Amino acid sequence: MANDTPVKNRDIQAKQWNLGIEIMVIVAIALLTIFLVPPALTAIGQAFRIKLLGRFLSLAIVALGIDLIWGYTGLLSLGHGLFFALGGYAFAMYLQLQLPPGQLPEFFMLFGVEDLPSFWQPFYSFPFTIAAVLIVPTLVAAILGYLVFRNRIRGVYFSILSQAALIVFFNFFNGQQKLINGTNGLKTDTTFLFGTQVSDPRVQSFFYILTVILLALAYLLCRWLTSGRFGRLLVAIRDDESRVRFSGYNPTSYKVVVFAVSALLAGVAGALYTVQSGIISPKSMDIAFSIEMVIWVAVGGRGTLIGAIIGTLLVNFAKSILSEQFPQIWLFFQGALFLVIVMVLPDGFVGWLKNNPLDQFRTLIGKPKLITTYPQLESDPVILEERNSLERDIDR
């Protein structure tokens, strides 16, 4: 048994080394995105895409949350636009109240509202607003998740319920003209933050940097959650929930936690997207938008985390560029992209890269996979495991 200790120590050291490398890579990519990408886009006359990149990076935070619950836990949520909108509305309400004392947001006066509604009052406070961005989506998801998961609702029924909840909130927000401006939503581009107009380039540059930092932190959070025992349990719930329950674990608590974390990420993304796009409206709770979030993850590769980020950027930039170049038929290109992903790359772009793309390409064109006739025994994991087991038996 004593000989097992060095092996375990080597495994731990290898994991720590790999984690350290991954963190350094993330920090390097974040620094390049902050300091190199904006000047490069400006130099080629594409400065307007910096703001687009900031929005898409904020959407990537939502995609990470969806990959966490769908790719790892097997919960396909079609209603994450709800949590995204809750975070966006919370921050937009704070920005709307940055006015001289006694003055109300413009839309209140249009509808004849003379006194600020009581639930708006706390949003004068910036700390309360940040807490609301984080807590409100998380709390809503925790309550909804507990009610659903304790009754062992899963699969397509969970997807339908998440979409039903989205429709309820969409209709509610859509009809509240006097309270939150209904279908028009809340504009933020003409508001002020700490005395500076939100549309000012300095403010937008600050939120671009903040988005990159929070995306990196969100990735590390998801990476931490999907590693170790907790991550293995999430995958076990995805693959065979009944066996997990039989083993003595309660899947309900794990699913509620991961669902709440994904909602928190969506709320943060909603706040960042709102301040960079200049508006938040019930359109963010549109069913199509929530389904599009799932498509980002599918394109990048579910269960990979980095694939969620790549898929978000790839789909949204393709959408932006194709709509500019082919305004009449760009939707056909977008549909073709999704068909290719589903039929040719079912594991997404990152999954395709992981699973020997050369063999997959040969299979696609009707040729057999390449087979190694004489594999190297020294690097075969099965042979190595048998050798280590034999050496341990001899030492005993």
C-alpha positions as CSV (number, residue, x, y, z in Angstrom):
1,M,0.0,0.0,0.0
2,A,2.9,2.3,0.7
3,N,3.8,2.3,-3.0
4,D,0.5,3.8,-3.9
5,T,1.4,7.1,-2.2
6,P,4.0,8.2,-4.7
7,V,1.7,7.5,-7.6
8,K,-1.1,9.6,-6.0
9,N,1.3,12.4,-5.3
10,R,2.4,12.4,-8.9
11,D,-1.2,12.5,-10.0
12,I,-1.9,15.4,-7.7
13,Q,1.2,17.2,-8.9
14,A,0.3,16.6,-12.5
15,K,-3.2,18.0,-12.0
16,Q,-1.9,21.0,-10.2
17,W,0.6,21.6,-13.0
18,N,-2.1,21.3,-15.7
19,L,-4.4,23.7,-13.7
20,G,-1.5,26.2,-13.3
21,I,-0.9,26.1,-17.1
22,E,-4.6,26.5,-17.8
23,I,-4.8,29.6,-15.5
24,M,-1.8,31.1,-17.2
25,V,-3.3,30.6,-20.6
26,I,-6.6,32.2,-19.5
27,V,-4.8,35.2,-18.1
28,A,-2.7,35.5,-21.3
29,I,-5.9,35.4,-23.5
30,A,-7.6,37.9,-21.3
31,L,-4.7,40.3,-21.5
32,L,-4.5,39.9,-25.3
33,T,-8.2,40.6,-25.5
34,I,-8.0,43.7,-23.4
35,F,-4.8,45.3,-24.7
36,L,-4.2,43.8,-28.2
37,V,-7.6,43.2,-29.8
38,P,-9.0,46.8,-29.6
39,P,-5.9,48.5,-31.2
40,A,-5.8,45.8,-33.9
41,L,-9.5,46.3,-34.8
42,T,-9.0,50.0,-34.8
43,A,-5.9,49.8,-37.0
44,I,-7.9,47.9,-39.7
45,G,-10.8,50.3,-39.6
46,Q,-13.1,47.9,-37.6
47,A,-13.3,49.9,-34.4
48,F,-17.1,49.5,-34.2
49,R,-16.6,45.7,-33.7
50,I,-15.0,46.4,-30.3
51,K,-18.4,47.2,-28.9
52,L,-19.8,44.1,-30.6
53,L,-17.1,42.0,-29.1
54,G,-17.9,43.3,-25.7
55,R,-21.5,42.3,-26.1
56,F,-20.7,38.9,-27.5
57,L,-18.2,38.2,-24.6
58,S,-21.0,39.0,-22.2
59,L,-23.2,36.5,-24.0
60,A,-20.5,34.0,-23.6
61,I,-21.0,34.2,-19.8
62,V,-24.6,33.0,-20.4
63,A,-23.3,30.2,-22.6
64,L,-21.0,29.0,-19.8
65,G,-23.9,28.7,-17.5
66,I,-25.9,26.7,-20.1
67,D,-23.0,24.4,-20.7
68,L,-22.7,23.9,-17.0
69,I,-26.3,22.6,-16.7
70,W,-26.8,21.1,-20.1
71,G,-23.3,19.8,-21.1
72,Y,-22.4,18.5,-17.7
73,T,-25.7,17.9,-15.8
74,G,-28.0,17.1,-18.7
75,L,-30.6,19.8,-18.0
76,L,-31.6,21.4,-21.2
77,S,-33.0,24.8,-20.2
78,L,-34.9,26.8,-22.8
79,G,-35.7,29.7,-20.6
80,H,-32.4,31.3,-19.6
81,G,-33.5,34.5,-21.2
82,L,-35.5,35.1,-18.1
83,F,-32.4,35.2,-15.8
84,F,-30.6,37.3,-18.4
85,A,-33.4,39.8,-18.5
86,L,-33.7,40.0,-14.7
87,G,-30.0,41.0,-14.4
88,G,-30.4,43.5,-17.2
89,Y,-33.5,45.1,-15.8
90,A,-32.0,45.4,-12.3
91,F,-29.0,47.4,-13.6
92,A,-31.1,49.4,-16.1
93,M,-33.4,50.5,-13.2
94,Y,-30.4,51.9,-11.3
95,L,-29.2,53.8,-14.4
96,Q,-32.7,55.2,-15.0
97,L,-32.7,56.7,-11.5
98,Q,-29.4,58.7,-12.0
99,L,-31.3,61.9,-12.3
100,P,-31.5,65.2,-10.4
101,P,-33.4,65.0,-7.1
102,G,-37.2,64.9,-7.6
103,Q,-37.0,64.0,-11.3
104,L,-38.5,60.8,-12.6
105,P,-37.5,58.7,-15.6
106,E,-39.1,60.1,-18.8
107,F,-41.4,57.2,-19.5
108,F,-43.1,57.6,-16.1
109,M,-44.2,61.1,-17.1
110,L,-45.5,59.8,-20.4
111,F,-47.9,57.5,-18.6
112,G,-48.9,60.0,-16.0
113,V,-47.0,58.4,-13.1
114,E,-46.2,61.1,-10.5
115,D,-44.7,59.1,-7.7
116,L,-41.9,56.6,-8.1
117,P,-43.2,53.0,-7.4
118,S,-42.0,51.6,-4.1
119,F,-40.1,48.7,-5.7
120,W,-38.0,51.2,-7.6
121,Q,-36.8,53.0,-4.5
122,P,-34.0,50.6,-3.4
123,F,-32.4,50.9,-6.9
124,Y,-31.1,54.4,-6.0
125,S,-28.4,52.4,-4.2
126,F,-25.5,51.0,-6.3
127,P,-24.6,48.2,-3.7
128,F,-28.3,47.1,-3.7
129,T,-28.3,47.1,-7.5
130,I,-25.2,44.8,-7.7
131,A,-26.8,42.5,-5.0
132,A,-30.0,42.4,-7.0
133,V,-28.2,41.5,-10.3
134,L,-26.6,38.6,-8.4
135,I,-29.3,37.5,-6.1
136,V,-32.6,38.0,-7.9
137,P,-31.9,35.6,-10.9
138,T,-30.2,33.1,-8.5
139,L,-33.2,33.1,-6.1
140,V,-35.7,32.7,-8.9
141,A,-33.8,29.8,-10.3
142,A,-33.3,28.2,-6.9
143,I,-37.1,28.3,-6.2
144,L,-38.1,27.2,-9.6
145,G,-35.4,24.5,-9.6
146,Y,-36.4,23.2,-6.2
147,L,-40.1,22.9,-7.2
148,V,-39.3,21.1,-10.4
149,F,-36.4,18.8,-9.3
150,R,-38.0,17.7,-6.0
151,N,-40.8,16.2,-8.1
152,R,-38.1,14.4,-10.3
153,I,-39.1,16.3,-13.4
154,R,-36.4,16.0,-16.0
155,G,-35.7,15.6,-19.7
156,V,-38.1,17.2,-22.1
157,Y,-40.5,18.0,-19.4
158,F,-38.0,20.2,-17.6
159,S,-37.3,22.0,-20.9
160,I,-41.0,22.6,-21.4
161,L,-41.4,24.0,-17.9
162,S,-38.4,26.3,-18.2
163,Q,-39.9,27.6,-21.4
164,A,-43.4,28.0,-19.8
165,A,-41.8,30.1,-16.9
166,L,-40.1,32.2,-19.6
167,I,-43.5,32.9,-21.3
168,V,-45.1,33.9,-18.0
169,F,-42.5,36.4,-17.2
170,F,-42.4,37.7,-20.8
171,N,-46.1,38.4,-20.7
172,F,-45.9,40.0,-17.3
173,F,-43.0,42.4,-18.3
174,N,-44.6,43.1,-21.6
175,G,-47.8,44.4,-20.1
176,Q,-46.3,46.6,-17.4
177,Q,-46.2,49.9,-19.3
178,K,-46.5,52.2,-16.3
179,L,-44.0,50.3,-14.1
180,I,-41.2,49.3,-16.4
181,N,-42.2,50.8,-19.8
182,G,-43.6,47.5,-21.1
183,T,-42.6,46.5,-24.6
184,N,-40.4,49.6,-25.0
185,G,-38.0,48.5,-22.3
186,L,-35.5,50.6,-20.5
187,K,-32.9,52.5,-22.4
188,T,-29.4,53.0,-20.8
189,D,-27.4,54.7,-23.5
190,T,-28.5,58.2,-22.5
191,T,-28.3,57.7,-18.8
192,F,-25.4,58.5,-16.5
193,L,-23.1,56.4,-14.4
194,F,-21.1,58.2,-11.7
195,G,-21.6,61.5,-13.5
196,T,-20.5,60.2,-17.0
197,Q,-22.9,59.3,-19.8
198,V,-23.1,55.5,-20.3
199,S,-22.5,55.9,-24.1
200,D,-19.2,57.7,-23.5
201,P,-16.3,55.7,-25.0
202,R,-14.5,55.7,-21.6
203,V,-17.5,54.0,-19.9
204,Q,-17.9,51.6,-22.7
205,S,-14.1,50.8,-22.6
206,F,-14.4,50.2,-18.9
207,F,-17.3,47.7,-19.3
208,Y,-15.4,46.0,-22.1
209,I,-12.5,45.3,-19.8
210,L,-14.8,44.3,-17.0
211,T,-16.6,41.9,-19.3
212,V,-13.3,40.2,-20.2
213,I,-12.3,39.9,-16.5
214,L,-15.7,38.5,-15.4
215,L,-15.8,36.0,-18.4
216,A,-12.4,34.7,-17.2
217,L,-13.6,34.4,-13.6
218,A,-16.9,32.7,-14.8
219,Y,-14.8,30.2,-16.7
220,L,-12.6,29.5,-13.7
221,L,-15.8,29.1,-11.5
222,C,-17.3,26.6,-14.0
223,R,-14.0,24.8,-14.3
224,W,-13.8,24.5,-10.5
225,L,-17.3,23.2,-10.3
226,T,-16.9,20.6,-13.0
227,S,-13.6,19.3,-11.5
228,G,-13.3,16.9,-8.6
229,R,-16.1,15.1,-6.8
230,F,-18.8,17.7,-7.5
231,G,-18.1,17.6,-11.3
232,R,-18.1,13.8,-11.3
233,L,-21.5,13.8,-9.6
234,L,-22.9,16.3,-12.2
235,V,-21.8,14.0,-15.0
236,A,-23.2,11.0,-13.1
237,I,-26.5,12.7,-12.8
238,R,-26.5,13.4,-16.5
239,D,-25.6,9.8,-17.4
240,D,-27.7,7.9,-14.9
241,E,-29.6,9.8,-12.2
242,S,-31.3,6.8,-10.8
243,R,-28.0,5.1,-10.1
244,V,-26.8,8.3,-8.3
245,R,-29.9,8.3,-6.2
246,F,-29.4,4.6,-5.4
247,S,-25.8,5.3,-4.4
248,G,-27.0,7.5,-1.6
249,Y,-26.8,11.0,-3.1
250,N,-29.6,13.4,-3.5
251,P,-29.6,14.7,-7.1
252,T,-32.1,17.4,-6.3
253,S,-29.7,19.5,-4.2
254,Y,-27.0,19.2,-6.8
255,K,-29.3,20.2,-9.6
256,V,-30.7,23.1,-7.7
257,V,-27.2,24.5,-6.9
258,V,-26.0,24.1,-10.5
259,F,-29.2,25.6,-11.9
260,A,-28.9,28.6,-9.5
261,V,-25.2,29.2,-10.5
262,S,-26.1,29.2,-14.2
263,A,-28.8,31.7,-13.5
264,L,-26.4,33.9,-11.6
265,L,-24.0,33.9,-14.6
266,A,-27.0,34.8,-16.8
267,G,-27.9,37.7,-14.6
268,V,-24.3,39.1,-14.6
269,A,-24.3,38.7,-18.4
270,G,-27.6,40.5,-18.7
271,A,-26.3,43.5,-16.8
272,L,-23.1,43.7,-18.8
273,Y,-25.0,43.3,-22.1
274,T,-27.6,45.9,-21.2
275,V,-25.0,48.6,-20.5
276,Q,-23.1,47.9,-23.7
277,S,-26.1,47.6,-26.0
278,G,-28.0,50.6,-24.6
279,I,-31.4,48.9,-23.9
280,I,-33.1,46.0,-22.1
281,S,-36.6,45.0,-23.1
282,P,-38.9,41.9,-22.8
283,K,-37.4,40.9,-26.2
284,S,-34.6,39.4,-24.1
285,M,-37.2,36.9,-22.8
286,D,-38.2,35.9,-26.3
287,I,-38.2,32.1,-26.8
288,A,-36.1,32.3,-29.9
289,F,-33.3,34.1,-27.9
290,S,-33.2,31.4,-25.2
291,I,-33.0,28.7,-27.9
292,E,-30.2,30.6,-29.6
293,M,-28.2,30.4,-26.4
294,V,-28.4,26.6,-26.5
295,I,-27.3,26.7,-30.2
296,W,-24.1,28.6,-29.2
297,V,-23.2,25.8,-26.8
298,A,-24.1,23.1,-29.4
299,V,-21.9,24.8,-32.0
300,G,-18.9,25.1,-29.7
301,G,-19.3,21.7,-28.1
302,R,-21.3,20.9,-25.0
303,G,-19.5,19.7,-22.0
304,T,-16.3,21.5,-22.9
305,L,-16.7,25.0,-21.4
306,I,-14.2,26.6,-23.8
307,G,-16.6,25.4,-26.6
308,A,-19.4,27.5,-25.1
309,I,-17.2,30.6,-25.5
310,I,-16.0,29.7,-29.0
311,G,-19.5,28.9,-30.1
312,T,-20.9,32.1,-28.9
313,L,-18.3,34.2,-30.6
314,L,-18.5,32.2,-33.8
315,V,-22.3,32.2,-34.2
316,N,-22.7,35.9,-33.3
317,F,-19.9,37.2,-35.4
318,A,-21.1,35.1,-38.3
319,K,-24.6,36.5,-37.8
320,S,-23.2,40.0,-37.7
321,I,-20.9,39.7,-40.8
322,L,-23.4,37.7,-42.9
323,S,-26.2,40.2,-42.2
324,E,-23.9,43.0,-43.4
325,Q,-22.7,41.2,-46.5
326,F,-26.0,39.4,-47.5
327,P,-28.8,41.3,-45.8
328,Q,-31.5,39.5,-47.9
329,I,-30.4,35.9,-47.5
330,W,-28.1,35.8,-44.5
331,L,-30.7,33.7,-42.5
332,F,-30.2,30.9,-45.0
333,F,-26.4,30.9,-44.3
334,Q,-27.2,30.8,-40.6
335,G,-29.6,27.8,-41.1
336,A,-26.9,26.0,-43.2
337,L,-24.4,26.5,-40.4
338,F,-26.7,24.9,-37.8
339,L,-27.4,22.0,-40.2
340,V,-23.7,21.4,-40.7
341,I,-23.1,21.3,-36.9
342,V,-26.0,18.9,-36.3
343,M,-25.2,16.5,-39.2
344,V,-21.4,16.7,-39.5
345,L,-20.2,17.9,-36.1
346,P,-22.6,16.6,-33.5
347,D,-20.1,17.1,-30.7
348,G,-19.5,20.7,-31.8
349,F,-16.3,22.4,-33.0
350,V,-14.2,21.6,-29.9
351,G,-15.6,18.1,-29.6
352,W,-14.6,17.5,-33.3
353,L,-11.0,18.7,-32.5
354,K,-10.8,16.4,-29.5
355,N,-12.0,13.3,-31.4
356,N,-9.3,12.9,-34.1
357,P,-10.7,15.2,-36.8
358,L,-8.7,13.4,-39.5
359,D,-10.5,10.1,-38.9
360,Q,-13.9,11.9,-38.8
361,F,-13.1,13.6,-42.1
362,R,-12.2,10.2,-43.7
363,T,-15.4,8.7,-42.4
364,L,-17.4,11.7,-43.8
365,I,-16.0,11.1,-47.3
366,G,-16.6,7.4,-47.2
367,K,-13.1,6.2,-46.5
368,P,-12.1,3.9,-43.6
369,K,-10.3,5.2,-40.6
370,L,-6.5,4.8,-40.4
371,I,-5.5,2.0,-38.1
372,T,-2.1,1.8,-36.5
373,T,-0.7,-1.7,-37.1
374,Y,1.9,-1.7,-34.4
375,P,0.9,0.6,-31.5
376,Q,3.6,1.6,-29.1
377,L,3.2,-0.5,-26.0
378,E,5.2,1.9,-23.9
379,S,2.5,4.6,-24.3
380,D,-0.6,2.4,-24.1
381,P,-2.5,3.3,-20.9
382,V,-3.9,-0.2,-20.4
383,I,-0.4,-1.7,-20.6
384,L,1.0,0.9,-18.2
385,E,-1.7,0.2,-15.7
386,E,-1.1,-3.5,-15.8
387,R,2.6,-3.0,-15.4
388,N,2.1,-0.7,-12.4
389,S,-0.3,-3.2,-10.8
390,L,2.3,-6.1,-11.4
391,E,5.1,-4.0,-9.8
392,R,2.9,-3.2,-6.8
393,D,2.1,-6.9,-6.3
394,I,5.8,-7.9,-6.5
395,D,6.8,-5.2,-3.9
396,R,4.2,-6.6,-1.5
